[in-house]
């Protein structure tokens, strides 16, 4: 706490050089804190592990025009991918979504990662002047959905952080290497599995309705009639 207060004092102190404002901000490592809190949100709350919830996590990179771009956002996405490897059924989105986000971080095709804050985006009218990456993603969710996803509510993830449990993300860093590229695109296989899962779910629902209907019919056939009168006994 004392260290945080000292850094805050260094940032807001009146004698600070205006030219060194951004460097003073960077020395507080605030981007690292955002990365850590975003990862904590993913581990603690299952909502942020869904396709819609993940769109509310993370941050952009303020150095879009700078040759010294911050690697923190790439590291954040890499950490998310590492968790998807350790918990393959805990995330609704797949690897293709993570790759797509990184590909369009500097592609200039979408306005999602422009500027450093919502205030700047509102001042520059980004929402009306550009297209959101999430609009593109939400228009075809089947491409970015994990067919193995199971929605475990209130389930906290505790990933293993030892270096021996970490993997090289070949699907991103080595995807252009022909020796490491799969012959069949992985996302196409996942899409087929997603359709198969939906078909099996519909089949299960049909069987459940059929079983419920049969159970109701059987109960009605064996239940005593409520309209039958009391049998008459003739006197001898």
Secondary structure, DSSP 8 states (H G I E B T S, - for coil): -HHHHHHHHHHH-TTS-GGGHHHHHHHTTHHHHHHHHHHHHHHH-GGGGSHHHHTTS----S-TT-SS--SHHHHHHHHHHHHHHH-TTS-SB-HHHHHHHHHTSSSSS-STT-SSSHHHHHHTTHHHHS--HHHHHHHTGGGSB-TT----TT-------SGGG----HHHHTTT-TTTS-SS-HHHHHHHHHHHHHHHHHHHHHHHHHHHHHHHHHHHHHS--SS---------
